[in-house]
Amino acid sequence: MDDSRIIELYFDRNEAAIEQTSAKYGSYCYAVANRILALHEDTEECVNDTWVRAWNAIPPARPSCLRAFLGKITRNLALDRYRHNARCQKGAELAIDELAECIPSGERVDDRLLAAELASAINRFLGELSDRDRDLFVARFFYLRSAEEIAERVGMTRGGVANSLTKTKKKLKIFLKKEGWE
């Protein structure tokens, strides 16, 4: 289907516009996003978001070159995702560093069976925590949220969250030591 007909489908608010756009430009948009992101899941999500953005932009926009219009949307979404992933990676590194003093390291944890046993021990530890302390711990070390984000979400101060997490990490270290993880 030619671009002018696809654009008319958007103006008619016909959902076939997305199907036709995907059929004609899906590979192109995927290539644009994948050059930036290199992760299949992120690339797929970015391309799907491109269709939503195009749906929301047309009308009122009437692109003279649909391919370039979609490429620009895809590129901008991919760059936003790339920046987001970089921030999350930095947050993940900080969270891992925070737990480094509690979690045993070395060859012993590299073994998959022992790593699974360690995960089981941590799950038992989490089961012993209060709901609040468990939620804070999981938000920080599983979802990799910052103390500021957690504080805002649960109605605490940043310092209160940080203090609670410090206490929980100390408890985890003691728990793991008792479990034989030194």
C-alpha positions, -999 to +999 in steps of 0.1 A: +000+000+000+014+034-008+021+060+018-007+084+009-032+056+014-017+047+048-018+083+059-055+085+049-061+054+071-046+074+100-069+103+092-099+080+091-088+066+125-087+032+109-066+007+129-055-009+097-032+021+094-010+005+121-010-029+104-001-014+071+026+008+086+040-022+104+040-044+073+057-017+052+081-001+077+084-026+105+118-039+094+131-004+087+121+009+121+134-022+138+168-016+121+169+020+132+161+011+168+184-019+169+214+001+158+210+022+189+197-004+215+210-038+203+186-056+227+157-074+210+132-067+237+140-030+239+140-027+201+106-044+198+091-022+225+105+009+208+090-001+174+056-007+190+058+027+207+066+041+173+032+029+160+015+045+190+033+078+185+024+078+148-012+071+157-012+101+181+006+124+157-014+117+125-036+137+124-030+166+127+004+159+111+005+149+075+040+138+068+053+143+033+077+113+037+062+086+060+095+066+061+114+096+074+086+106+098+086+071+113+124+069+113+126+101+133+101+089+159+119+055+162+153+071+165+141+095+192+124+067+212+154+045+209+177+073+221+154+079+251+154+042+259+192+041+256+195+070+280+171+054+304+190+021+303+222+039+310+207+055+340+193+022+352+226+005+347+243+031+368+216+026+394+221-011+392+258-008+398+252+014+428+227-011+442+251-040+437+279-020+454+256-013+483+249-051+488+285-061+482+293-061+519+264-085+527+266-110+498+294-135+497+316-133+466+341-155+449+340-188+431+315-203+455+286-180+444+296-185+407+284-221+408+247-221+397+236-245+424+252-225+452+239-193+437+204-208+438+209-218+474+220-182+482+189-169+465+168-193+485+185-180+517+178-144+508+142-153+501+139-168+535+154-137+550+129-115+531+101-137+545+112-128+580+111-090+574+082-067+581+061-058+550+076-023+550+112-034+553+107-061+526+090-036+503+119-011+507+145-038+502+129-052+471+122-017+456+159-008+461+177-040+452+153-058+428+136-029+411+168-007+415+148+024+425+168+052+442+162+061+478+145+093+466+121+074+444+112+050+472+108+078+497+084+096+474+065+064+467+060+053+503+058+087+520+090+086+539+120+108+539+151+099+519+171+096+551+144+073+566+146+050+536+184+050+536+184+043+574+160+014+570+179-001+541+212+001+561+196-017+590+181-044+567+215-049+550+231-054+584+204-080+593+210-097+560+247-100+566+241-115+601+214-138+586+237-151+559+265-156+583+243-178+604+233-197+573+270-204+566+275-178+539+308-161+548 
